[in-house]
Amino acid sequence: MSVSFEQLKSMVVFAQVVEQGSFSAAAKHIGITRAVVSYHIKKLEQQLGLSLLNRSTRSLHLTEAGEQYYQRCHNIAEQAKAANLQIENLKQEPEGSIKISCPVNAGLQTIVPVINEFRRLYPKVNIELVLSDEVVNIIQDGFDLAIRGAELNDSGLQAAKLTTLSTCLCAAPEYLNKHGRPTKPADLDAHQWVIYTAGSSTLQLSKGSRSYSIKTKGGMSTNNAAVRTAFVEGGHGLGRVPLYDALPKIQAGKLEVLMVDYQLQDIDVYCVFPKGSASSKKLRLLIDYLKQSLVKQESLRAR
């Protein structure tokens, strides 16, 4: 069976419908109308003489034939992307667009300054930076890169470690004057904590060969890192805060570091991206620049 140019377009549309989860989402992602998406899927099923999708008012599911056919269509779309990347990499000056997802506070404090400098160096690379504390679906939401403080658990993606962020145990002078200063792990159980719901509720710390796990509890909680620091500064409890966020407040006398002879678990920062994007010149340049700049930032804070 020969494949027409029109059928190739339909195959790419079909792959997008599967990956985006609906006709409407695929239409938005590709930049066409829902009616055109529906036309391509209907035409494709007529040409093949098989149903590819079981559709209902709320969801769609692949048929057995659709599952097998999708893999081929996906491969075609990926090969087309790879061809574009190969041509892009032949250009002396990188150009194009990069859409990035990053947590709000880490983005404002550490990533935005780096992106500022990167864009000055490479003005033909357009950057869309989306700050959100939600874990986005990189493929479905059309991101080229996501900054995350956790290891990769999606086999369809690739990750590269950017840096390790130091953390410290902090409290406001107001809180310490009222509740006392902890000096050893056993003291921490008696204290209130500002809970960061996007992280673990268990604090890990160590001294020499000994390690300790502290279950944190408190009346103030948030999913936003900047708000967490503000609540700690407001005297509502202890908090484990990244050094980049705590240092200015420590220097201003608004926070105090506690139990400095104990080691807290650091935060490993990764960039995560689709496997097919690894050969993109502009993405490689950005990842390398992020890595160099973030490592330099952290070394300056540690002085």
MOUR-V608285 format. One record per residue. N is the residue number from 1. RES is the residue in three letters. PSI is psi as a letter, one per 20 degrees, with the letter a starting at -180 (NA if undefined). OMEGA is omega in degrees with one decimal (NA if undefined). BURIAL is 1 if it has 9 or more other C-alpha atoms within 8 Angstrom, else 0. Layout:
N/RES/PSI/OMEGA/BURIAL
N/RES/PSI/OMEGA/BURIAL
This chain:
1/MET/p/178.5/0
2/SER/q/-178.1/0
3/VAL/p/179.2/0
4/SER/r/176.4/0
5/PHE/h/179.7/0
6/GLU/h/179.4/0
7/GLN/h/176.6/1
8/LEU/g/177.0/1
9/LYS/g/-179.4/1
10/SER/h/179.4/1
11/MET/g/178.2/1
12/VAL/g/177.3/1
13/VAL/g/179.0/1
14/PHE/g/178.8/1
15/ALA/h/179.4/1
16/GLN/h/177.2/1
17/VAL/g/179.6/1
18/VAL/g/-175.2/1
19/GLU/h/-179.8/1
20/GLN/i/174.1/1
21/GLY/i/178.3/1
22/SER/r/177.4/1
23/PHE/g/-176.5/1
24/SER/g/-179.5/0
25/ALA/h/178.2/1
26/ALA/g/179.1/1
27/ALA/g/179.3/1
28/LYS/g/-177.7/1
29/HIS/g/-177.1/0
30/ILE/h/-177.5/0
31/GLY/k/176.1/0
32/ILE/r/-179.8/0
33/THR/r/177.3/1
34/ARG/h/-179.6/1
35/ALA/h/178.8/0
36/VAL/g/176.2/1
37/VAL/g/-180.0/1
38/SER/h/178.3/1
39/TYR/g/-177.6/0
40/HIS/g/-178.8/1
41/ILE/g/179.0/1
42/LYS/g/-179.8/0
43/LYS/g/-179.1/1
44/LEU/g/179.9/1
45/GLU/h/176.9/1
46/GLN/g/-179.6/0
47/GLN/h/-177.2/0
48/LEU/h/-177.6/0
49/GLY/k/-178.7/0
50/LEU/q/172.2/0
51/SER/p/179.2/1
52/LEU/h/-175.7/1
53/LEU/p/167.8/1
54/ASN/o/-173.1/1
55/ARG/q/171.1/0
56/SER/a/-177.4/0
57/THR/h/-175.0/0
58/ARG/i/-175.2/0
59/SER/r/173.3/0
60/LEU/q/-178.0/1
61/HIS/q/178.0/0
62/LEU/p/168.3/1
63/THR/r/177.8/1
64/GLU/g/177.5/0
65/ALA/h/-180.0/1
66/GLY/h/178.8/1
67/GLU/g/-179.4/1
68/GLN/g/-177.5/0
69/TYR/h/179.8/1
70/TYR/g/-178.2/1
71/GLN/g/178.5/0
72/ARG/g/-179.3/0
73/CYS/g/177.7/1
74/HIS/g/179.9/1
75/ASN/h/178.4/0
76/ILE/g/179.6/1
77/ALA/g/179.6/1
78/GLU/h/177.9/1
79/GLN/h/177.7/0
80/ALA/g/176.8/0
81/LYS/g/-179.3/1
82/ALA/h/178.7/1
83/ALA/g/178.1/0
84/ASN/g/179.3/0
85/LEU/h/-179.6/1
86/GLN/g/177.9/1
87/ILE/g/179.0/0
88/GLU/h/-176.6/1
89/ASN/i/177.4/1
90/LEU/i/179.6/0
91/LYS/p/-178.6/0
92/GLN/g/-179.4/0
93/GLU/p/-178.6/0
94/PRO/q/177.3/1
95/GLU/r/-178.4/1
96/GLY/a/-176.3/0
97/SER/q/175.1/0
98/ILE/p/177.5/1
99/LYS/p/-171.4/1
100/ILE/p/172.0/1
101/SER/p/-177.8/1
102/CYS/q/173.7/1
103/PRO/q/-170.4/1
104/VAL/g/-172.8/1
105/ASN/g/177.7/1
106/ALA/h/178.6/1
107/GLY/g/-178.6/1
108/LEU/g/-173.7/1
109/GLN/h/-171.5/1
110/THR/h/-172.8/1
111/ILE/g/-177.5/1
112/VAL/g/177.5/1
113/PRO/h/-179.9/1
114/VAL/g/178.9/1
115/ILE/h/176.1/0
116/ASN/g/-178.1/0
117/GLU/h/-179.5/0
118/PHE/g/-178.2/1
119/ARG/h/176.0/1
120/ARG/h/179.6/0
121/LEU/h/-175.0/0
122/TYR/m/-173.6/1
123/PRO/i/179.1/0
124/LYS/i/176.0/1
125/VAL/o/179.3/1
126/ASN/p/-176.6/1
127/ILE/p/168.6/1
128/GLU/o/-177.9/0
129/LEU/o/-179.6/0
130/VAL/o/-179.6/0
131/LEU/p/-179.6/1
132/SER/p/176.4/1
133/ASP/i/175.1/1
134/GLU/q/175.2/0
135/VAL/o/-175.6/0
136/VAL/q/170.0/0
137/ASN/o/-170.6/0
138/ILE/g/-178.0/1
139/ILE/g/-174.4/0
140/GLN/h/-177.0/0
141/ASP/j/172.4/0
142/GLY/k/177.9/0
143/PHE/q/174.9/1
144/ASP/h/-173.4/1
145/LEU/q/174.0/1
146/ALA/p/176.1/1
147/ILE/p/-175.9/1
148/ARG/q/178.0/1
149/GLY/k/179.8/0
150/ALA/q/-179.9/0
151/GLU/q/-177.7/0
152/LEU/p/175.9/1
153/ASN/j/179.3/0
154/ASP/o/-175.3/0
155/SER/i/178.9/0
156/GLY/j/-177.8/0
157/LEU/r/178.1/1
158/GLN/q/-177.6/1
159/ALA/q/174.0/1
160/ALA/p/179.7/0
161/LYS/p/-179.2/1
162/LEU/g/-177.5/1
163/THR/r/172.4/1
164/THR/p/-178.5/1
165/LEU/p/177.0/1
166/SER/q/176.9/1
167/THR/r/178.1/1
168/CYS/q/177.3/1
169/LEU/p/-171.8/1
170/CYS/r/169.5/1
171/ALA/q/177.4/1
172/ALA/q/176.3/1
173/PRO/h/178.7/1
174/GLU/g/-179.4/0
175/TYR/g/-177.3/1
176/LEU/h/177.9/1
177/ASN/h/-177.1/0
178/LYS/h/-170.9/0
179/HIS/i/179.8/0
180/GLY/r/-175.8/0
181/ARG/p/176.2/0
182/PRO/q/179.5/1
183/THR/i/179.7/0
184/LYS/r/-176.1/0
185/PRO/h/-178.1/1
186/ALA/h/-179.8/0
187/ASP/h/-171.5/1
188/LEU/h/-179.7/1
189/ASP/h/-176.2/1
190/ALA/i/-174.0/0
191/HIS/q/171.8/1
192/GLN/q/179.7/1
193/TRP/q/166.1/1
194/VAL/o/-172.5/1
195/ILE/p/175.3/1
196/TYR/o/-170.8/1
197/THR/i/178.1/1
198/ALA/i/179.7/0
199/GLY/a/-179.2/0
200/SER/q/176.6/0
201/SER/j/178.6/1
202/THR/p/178.8/0
203/LEU/p/177.4/1
204/GLN/p/174.4/1
205/LEU/r/-175.0/1
206/SER/q/175.1/1
207/LYS/o/-174.6/1
208/GLY/c/-178.9/0
209/SER/i/-176.7/0
210/ARG/q/177.8/0
211/SER/q/-175.0/0
212/TYR/q/174.6/0
213/SER/p/-177.6/0
214/ILE/p/176.2/1
215/LYS/o/-176.0/0
216/THR/q/178.3/1
217/LYS/q/-179.7/1
218/GLY/r/-176.0/1
219/GLY/i/179.2/0
220/MET/p/178.8/1
221/SER/q/-179.7/1
222/THR/q/175.6/1
223/ASN/j/-176.8/1
224/ASN/p/-174.8/1
225/ALA/h/-180.0/1
226/ALA/h/178.2/0
227/VAL/h/176.4/0
228/ARG/g/-179.9/1
229/THR/h/179.2/1
230/ALA/h/178.0/0
231/PHE/h/176.2/1
232/VAL/g/178.3/1
233/GLU/h/179.2/1
234/GLY/i/175.1/0
235/GLY/k/-175.8/1
236/HIS/i/178.7/1
237/GLY/a/177.3/1
238/LEU/r/176.7/1
239/GLY/q/171.0/1
240/ARG/o/-169.9/0
241/VAL/p/174.7/1
242/PRO/q/-176.3/1
243/LEU/h/-179.2/1
244/TYR/h/-179.0/1
245/ASP/h/-174.0/1
246/ALA/h/-169.5/1
247/LEU/g/179.4/1
248/PRO/h/-178.7/0
249/LYS/h/174.4/1
250/ILE/g/179.9/1
251/GLN/h/179.5/0
252/ALA/i/179.6/0
253/GLY/j/-178.5/0
254/LYS/h/176.3/1
255/LEU/q/175.1/1
256/GLU/q/178.4/1
257/VAL/p/-176.6/1
258/LEU/q/171.0/1
259/MET/l/-175.3/1
260/VAL/i/178.9/0
261/ASP/j/175.9/0
262/TYR/q/178.9/0
263/GLN/p/174.3/0
264/LEU/q/178.3/1
265/GLN/p/179.2/0
266/ASP/r/-179.7/0
267/ILE/o/174.8/1
268/ASP/p/-177.3/1
269/VAL/p/-177.7/1
270/TYR/q/164.2/1
271/CYS/p/-175.3/1
272/VAL/p/-175.5/1
273/PHE/q/178.0/1
274/PRO/q/-177.5/1
275/LYS/h/-178.4/0
276/GLY/i/-178.0/0
277/SER/i/-173.2/1
278/ALA/h/-178.0/1
279/SER/j/-179.9/1
280/SER/p/-178.3/1
281/LYS/g/-177.1/1
282/LYS/h/179.4/1
283/LEU/g/177.5/1
284/ARG/g/178.9/1
285/LEU/g/-178.8/0
286/LEU/g/-179.5/1
287/ILE/g/178.9/1
288/ASP/g/-179.1/0
289/TYR/g/175.9/1
290/LEU/g/-178.2/1
291/LYS/g/-179.4/1
292/GLN/g/-175.3/0
293/SER/g/-178.4/1
294/LEU/h/176.1/1
295/VAL/g/178.3/1
296/LYS/g/177.0/0
297/GLN/g/-175.7/1
298/GLU/h/179.2/1
299/SER/h/178.1/0
300/LEU/h/179.2/0
301/ARG/h/-174.7/1
302/ALA/i/-177.9/0
303/ARG/NA/NA/0
